[in-house]
Amino acid sequence: MSEIKHEITTPDFERNERIKTFYERNKKIIEKLLEEIKNKLGEGATAEVYFLDSNEEICLKILKPAKELPYHVPLEQEMNFLSQLQNIDEEVRVPKPYLTADYSENGDENAIRFLLMEKLNALSIRDILEGKGELPAGFNVASFKGKISNFLEKMHEKNIYHRDLHGGNIMIDNKTGDLYVIDFGASTKDFGSDNPYTEVRLENSLSFTEDEVNLTELCLTLKKYMVDK
C-alpha cells in the first residue's frame, strides 16, 4: 500500500489553513503524482521539482536516489534553513517551506523523501540566459548584485552558507521583478569552523565555491549577456 509518512511541518504550514486543508484533502493526489512523476517544474543536481495542476500555490521537491546524489543535506534541514531565512530581507526572499515527509510505494523500503513548498511565479537567471525568458525592463546588474550581496550578508550573519549559488538558483518574479534565492540542498550551518566551504564526509573532503565568488561570476555573465543582446 502506498503512503506518506514521517511528516515534519513548519510554522508557515501550521498557520496556513488553506495549505493544511488542501494537503489533508489531497494526499491521494500527491501520492498519485509521486507515483507517476510528471509535471516537472525544474531539476537540479540532487532533486527534481514538480507542480500540481490542482493547486498553483505549491510544488514538490523530490530527492533523487541516494546513489545519484553528489551531496545533499537532509530535506528537514533544508526546510529549517528556509524557515530561518523568511523575511530577513525586504528585497530578496526564499520560498516558504511547508512540510517534509516520506512516500513509499507498496511498502518499498526505498522511500521517496519530498519537501512541500511554495511555488514561485518566477524565472531563473539561467532560464533567461538560455533564452527561455527576458530580464525585466530596466534591469541593472549593479543593483541586482547589491541586493543579492545584502541578502548573503544577512544570511551569513545567521551562519547559513548557500554553497551552490548559480544562475539556476536565483529567480526573478515574472510580475514584480522581486528576487528569490532557492535550493538550499548544499547549504550548511557554520558553528565556528575555519571554512564553511570545506567539509569532510566519510574521509572525503568536499569543497564548495564561496557564495560571493559565485555571485561575482554570475554578474559578469549577465553583463556579457546584456551587451550581446
C-alpha positions as a Markdown table, in Angstrom:
| # | Residue | x | y | z |
|---|---|---|---|---|
| 1 | Met | 0.0 | 0.0 | 0.0 |
| 2 | Ser | 1.4 | 3.4 | -1.0 |
| 3 | Glu | 1.5 | 6.0 | 1.8 |
| 4 | Ile | 3.0 | 9.2 | 3.0 |
| 5 | Lys | 4.6 | 9.1 | 6.5 |
| 6 | His | 7.1 | 10.7 | 8.8 |
| 7 | Glu | 5.7 | 14.2 | 8.2 |
| 8 | Ile | 7.6 | 17.2 | 9.6 |
| 9 | Thr | 5.8 | 20.6 | 9.3 |
| 10 | Thr | 6.9 | 24.2 | 9.6 |
| 11 | Pro | 5.1 | 27.1 | 11.4 |
| 12 | Asp | 4.2 | 28.5 | 7.9 |
| 13 | Phe | 2.3 | 25.3 | 7.2 |
| 14 | Glu | 0.5 | 25.3 | 10.6 |
| 15 | Arg | -0.5 | 29.0 | 10.1 |
| 16 | Asn | -1.8 | 28.5 | 6.6 |
| 17 | Glu | -5.2 | 26.8 | 6.9 |
| 18 | Arg | -5.7 | 26.8 | 3.2 |
| 19 | Ile | -2.5 | 24.8 | 2.6 |
| 20 | Lys | -3.2 | 22.5 | 5.5 |
| 21 | Thr | -6.7 | 21.8 | 4.3 |
| 22 | Phe | -5.5 | 21.2 | 0.7 |
| 23 | Tyr | -2.8 | 18.8 | 1.9 |
| 24 | Glu | -5.1 | 16.7 | 4.0 |
| 25 | Arg | -7.8 | 16.6 | 1.3 |
| 26 | Asn | -5.4 | 15.8 | -1.5 |
| 27 | Lys | -2.8 | 13.4 | 0.0 |
| 28 | Lys | -4.0 | 10.8 | -2.5 |
| 29 | Ile | -3.5 | 13.3 | -5.4 |
| 30 | Ile | 0.0 | 13.9 | -4.1 |
| 31 | Glu | 0.7 | 10.2 | -3.8 |
| 32 | Lys | -0.6 | 9.8 | -7.4 |
| 33 | Leu | 1.8 | 12.5 | -8.6 |
| 34 | Leu | 4.7 | 10.8 | -6.8 |
| 35 | Glu | 3.7 | 7.5 | -8.5 |
| 36 | Glu | 3.6 | 9.0 | -11.9 |
| 37 | Ile | 6.4 | 11.5 | -11.6 |
| 38 | Lys | 5.2 | 14.1 | -14.1 |
| 39 | Asn | 4.5 | 17.8 | -14.3 |
| 40 | Lys | 8.2 | 18.6 | -13.8 |
| 41 | Leu | 8.9 | 22.2 | -13.0 |
| 42 | Gly | 12.7 | 22.1 | -12.7 |
| 43 | Glu | 15.7 | 19.9 | -11.9 |
| 44 | Gly | 19.0 | 20.3 | -10.2 |
| 45 | Ala | 21.9 | 18.1 | -9.4 |
| 46 | Thr | 20.2 | 16.5 | -6.4 |
| 47 | Ala | 16.5 | 16.9 | -6.8 |
| 48 | Glu | 13.6 | 17.4 | -9.2 |
| 49 | Val | 10.7 | 19.8 | -8.6 |
| 50 | Tyr | 7.1 | 19.1 | -9.7 |
| 51 | Phe | 3.9 | 21.1 | -9.6 |
| 52 | Leu | 0.3 | 20.2 | -9.1 |
| 53 | Asp | -2.4 | 21.0 | -11.6 |
| 54 | Ser | -4.9 | 21.2 | -8.7 |
| 55 | Asn | -3.0 | 23.9 | -6.7 |
| 56 | Glu | -0.9 | 26.7 | -8.2 |
| 57 | Glu | 0.4 | 27.7 | -4.8 |
| 58 | Ile | 2.6 | 24.7 | -4.0 |
| 59 | Cys | 5.2 | 22.4 | -5.5 |
| 60 | Leu | 7.1 | 19.3 | -4.5 |
| 61 | Lys | 10.8 | 18.9 | -4.3 |
| 62 | Ile | 11.8 | 15.2 | -4.6 |
| 63 | Leu | 15.3 | 14.0 | -3.9 |
| 64 | Lys | 16.9 | 11.8 | -6.5 |
| 65 | Pro | 18.0 | 8.3 | -5.4 |
| 66 | Ala | 20.9 | 8.4 | -2.9 |
| 67 | Lys | 23.3 | 6.7 | -5.2 |
| 68 | Glu | 22.9 | 9.7 | -7.7 |
| 69 | Leu | 23.5 | 12.4 | -5.1 |
| 70 | Pro | 26.9 | 14.0 | -5.1 |
| 71 | Tyr | 25.9 | 15.8 | -1.9 |
| 72 | His | 22.6 | 16.9 | -0.2 |
| 73 | Val | 21.6 | 17.9 | 3.3 |
| 74 | Pro | 18.6 | 16.2 | 4.8 |
| 75 | Leu | 15.4 | 17.8 | 3.5 |
| 76 | Glu | 14.2 | 18.6 | 7.0 |
| 77 | Gln | 17.5 | 20.6 | 7.5 |
| 78 | Glu | 16.9 | 22.4 | 4.2 |
| 79 | Met | 13.4 | 23.2 | 5.4 |
| 80 | Asn | 14.8 | 24.6 | 8.6 |
| 81 | Phe | 17.2 | 26.8 | 6.7 |
| 82 | Leu | 14.3 | 28.2 | 4.6 |
| 83 | Ser | 12.2 | 28.8 | 7.7 |
| 84 | Gln | 15.1 | 30.7 | 9.3 |
| 85 | Leu | 15.6 | 32.9 | 6.2 |
| 86 | Gln | 12.0 | 34.0 | 5.9 |
| 87 | Asn | 11.7 | 37.8 | 6.0 |
| 88 | Ile | 15.3 | 38.5 | 6.7 |
| 89 | Asp | 15.5 | 41.0 | 3.8 |
| 90 | Glu | 12.9 | 43.2 | 2.1 |
| 91 | Glu | 14.2 | 42.8 | -1.4 |
| 92 | Val | 15.3 | 39.2 | -1.6 |
| 93 | Arg | 13.5 | 36.2 | -0.2 |
| 94 | Val | 13.3 | 32.4 | -0.2 |
| 95 | Pro | 10.3 | 30.1 | -0.9 |
| 96 | Lys | 8.2 | 29.2 | 2.1 |
| 97 | Pro | 8.6 | 25.6 | 3.2 |
| 98 | Tyr | 5.6 | 23.8 | 4.5 |
| 99 | Leu | 6.3 | 20.1 | 5.2 |
| 100 | Thr | 8.6 | 17.2 | 4.5 |
| 101 | Ala | 7.6 | 13.5 | 4.5 |
| 102 | Asp | 8.5 | 10.1 | 3.1 |
| 103 | Tyr | 6.5 | 8.4 | 0.4 |
| 104 | Ser | 6.8 | 4.7 | -0.1 |
| 105 | Glu | 5.0 | 2.6 | -2.7 |
| 106 | Asn | 3.6 | -0.8 | -1.6 |
| 107 | Gly | 5.8 | -1.0 | 1.4 |
| 108 | Asp | 9.1 | -0.4 | -0.5 |
| 109 | Glu | 11.9 | 0.4 | 1.9 |
| 110 | Asn | 13.4 | 2.9 | -0.6 |
| 111 | Ala | 11.1 | 5.7 | 0.4 |
| 112 | Ile | 11.0 | 8.9 | -1.6 |
| 113 | Arg | 11.7 | 12.0 | 0.6 |
| 114 | Phe | 9.9 | 15.1 | -0.5 |
| 115 | Leu | 9.5 | 18.8 | 0.5 |
| 116 | Leu | 6.2 | 20.5 | 0.0 |
| 117 | Met | 6.9 | 24.3 | -0.5 |
| 118 | Glu | 5.7 | 27.5 | -2.1 |
| 119 | Lys | 5.6 | 27.6 | -5.9 |
| 120 | Leu | 7.1 | 30.8 | -7.2 |
| 121 | Asn | 5.8 | 32.6 | -10.2 |
| 122 | Ala | 9.3 | 33.3 | -11.4 |
| 123 | Leu | 12.1 | 32.5 | -13.9 |
| 124 | Ser | 15.6 | 31.6 | -13.0 |
| 125 | Ile | 18.6 | 33.7 | -14.3 |
| 126 | Arg | 19.8 | 30.5 | -16.0 |
| 127 | Asp | 16.5 | 30.2 | -17.9 |
| 128 | Ile | 16.8 | 33.8 | -19.0 |
| 129 | Leu | 20.4 | 33.3 | -20.1 |
| 130 | Glu | 19.2 | 30.3 | -22.1 |
| 131 | Gly | 16.6 | 32.3 | -24.0 |
| 132 | Lys | 13.6 | 31.0 | -22.1 |
| 133 | Gly | 12.6 | 34.5 | -20.9 |
| 134 | Glu | 13.6 | 38.1 | -20.7 |
| 135 | Leu | 15.1 | 40.2 | -18.0 |
| 136 | Pro | 12.7 | 42.8 | -16.6 |
| 137 | Ala | 12.7 | 46.2 | -18.2 |
| 138 | Gly | 15.3 | 48.4 | -16.7 |
| 139 | Phe | 17.3 | 45.5 | -15.1 |
| 140 | Asn | 20.6 | 46.7 | -13.7 |
| 141 | Val | 23.4 | 44.3 | -12.9 |
| 142 | Ala | 24.9 | 46.5 | -10.2 |
| 143 | Ser | 21.6 | 46.9 | -8.4 |
| 144 | Phe | 21.0 | 43.1 | -8.8 |
| 145 | Lys | 24.4 | 42.3 | -7.3 |
| 146 | Gly | 23.9 | 44.8 | -4.4 |
| 147 | Lys | 20.5 | 43.2 | -3.5 |
| 148 | Ile | 21.8 | 39.7 | -3.5 |
| 149 | Ser | 25.0 | 40.7 | -1.7 |
| 150 | Asn | 23.0 | 42.3 | 1.0 |
| 151 | Phe | 20.9 | 39.2 | 1.4 |
| 152 | Leu | 24.0 | 37.0 | 1.5 |
| 153 | Glu | 25.4 | 39.2 | 4.3 |
| 154 | Lys | 22.3 | 38.8 | 6.4 |
| 155 | Met | 22.2 | 35.0 | 5.6 |
| 156 | His | 25.8 | 34.7 | 6.7 |
| 157 | Glu | 25.0 | 36.6 | 9.9 |
| 158 | Lys | 22.8 | 33.7 | 10.7 |
| 159 | Asn | 25.8 | 31.4 | 9.9 |
| 160 | Ile | 24.0 | 29.9 | 6.9 |
| 161 | Tyr | 26.0 | 29.4 | 3.7 |
| 162 | His | 24.3 | 28.5 | 0.4 |
| 163 | Arg | 27.4 | 27.0 | -1.3 |
| 164 | Asp | 25.6 | 26.4 | -4.6 |
| 165 | Leu | 24.7 | 30.0 | -5.7 |
| 166 | His | 24.4 | 30.0 | -9.5 |
| 167 | Gly | 22.0 | 31.2 | -12.2 |
| 168 | Gly | 19.7 | 28.3 | -11.7 |
| 169 | Asn | 19.2 | 29.2 | -8.0 |
| 170 | Ile | 18.4 | 32.9 | -8.3 |
| 171 | Met | 14.9 | 33.7 | -9.7 |
| 172 | Ile | 13.1 | 36.9 | -10.8 |
| 173 | Asp | 9.4 | 37.2 | -10.2 |
| 174 | Asn | 7.5 | 37.4 | -13.5 |
| 175 | Lys | 5.2 | 40.2 | -12.4 |
| 176 | Thr | 7.0 | 42.2 | -9.7 |
| 177 | Gly | 10.7 | 41.7 | -10.6 |
| 178 | Asp | 11.4 | 40.6 | -7.0 |
| 179 | Leu | 14.4 | 38.4 | -6.4 |
| 180 | Tyr | 14.4 | 34.9 | -4.8 |
| 181 | Val | 17.3 | 32.6 | -3.7 |
| 182 | Ile | 16.3 | 29.0 | -3.9 |
| 183 | Asp | 17.6 | 25.4 | -3.4 |
| 184 | Phe | 19.5 | 25.1 | -0.1 |
| 185 | Gly | 20.3 | 21.5 | -0.7 |
| 186 | Ala | 24.0 | 22.0 | -0.4 |
| 187 | Ser | 23.8 | 24.6 | 2.3 |
| 188 | Thr | 25.4 | 24.4 | 5.8 |
| 189 | Lys | 25.1 | 25.9 | 9.2 |
| 190 | Asp | 28.5 | 27.1 | 10.3 |
| 191 | Phe | 29.3 | 26.5 | 14.0 |
| 192 | Gly | 32.6 | 28.3 | 14.1 |
| 193 | Ser | 34.6 | 26.2 | 11.7 |
| 194 | Asp | 37.5 | 27.8 | 9.9 |
| 195 | Asn | 36.0 | 27.4 | 6.5 |
| 196 | Pro | 32.2 | 26.6 | 5.9 |
| 197 | Tyr | 33.0 | 25.9 | 2.2 |
| 198 | Thr | 35.1 | 22.9 | 3.0 |
| 199 | Glu | 33.6 | 19.8 | 4.6 |
| 200 | Val | 34.9 | 16.3 | 5.4 |
| 201 | Arg | 32.4 | 13.4 | 5.0 |
| 202 | Leu | 33.4 | 9.8 | 5.3 |
| 203 | Glu | 37.1 | 10.7 | 4.9 |
| 204 | Asn | 36.3 | 12.6 | 1.7 |
| 205 | Ser | 37.0 | 16.4 | 1.6 |
| 206 | Leu | 34.3 | 18.4 | -0.3 |
| 207 | Ser | 35.0 | 21.9 | -1.5 |
| 208 | Phe | 32.4 | 24.5 | -2.4 |
| 209 | Thr | 32.8 | 27.8 | -4.1 |
| 210 | Glu | 32.2 | 30.9 | -1.9 |
| 211 | Asp | 28.8 | 32.5 | -2.3 |
| 212 | Glu | 30.3 | 35.9 | -3.1 |
| 213 | Val | 32.6 | 34.4 | -5.8 |
| 214 | Asn | 29.7 | 32.7 | -7.5 |
| 215 | Leu | 27.7 | 35.9 | -7.4 |
| 216 | Thr | 30.5 | 37.9 | -9.0 |
| 217 | Glu | 30.9 | 35.3 | -11.8 |
| 218 | Leu | 27.2 | 35.3 | -12.4 |
| 219 | Cys | 27.1 | 39.1 | -12.7 |
| 220 | Leu | 30.0 | 39.0 | -15.2 |
| 221 | Thr | 27.9 | 36.6 | -17.3 |
| 222 | Leu | 24.9 | 38.8 | -17.0 |
| 223 | Lys | 26.9 | 41.8 | -18.2 |
| 224 | Lys | 28.1 | 39.9 | -21.2 |
| 225 | Tyr | 24.6 | 38.7 | -22.0 |
| 226 | Met | 23.2 | 42.2 | -21.9 |
| 227 | Val | 26.0 | 43.6 | -24.2 |
| 228 | Asp | 25.5 | 40.7 | -26.7 |
| 229 | Lys | 21.7 | 41.4 | -26.7 |
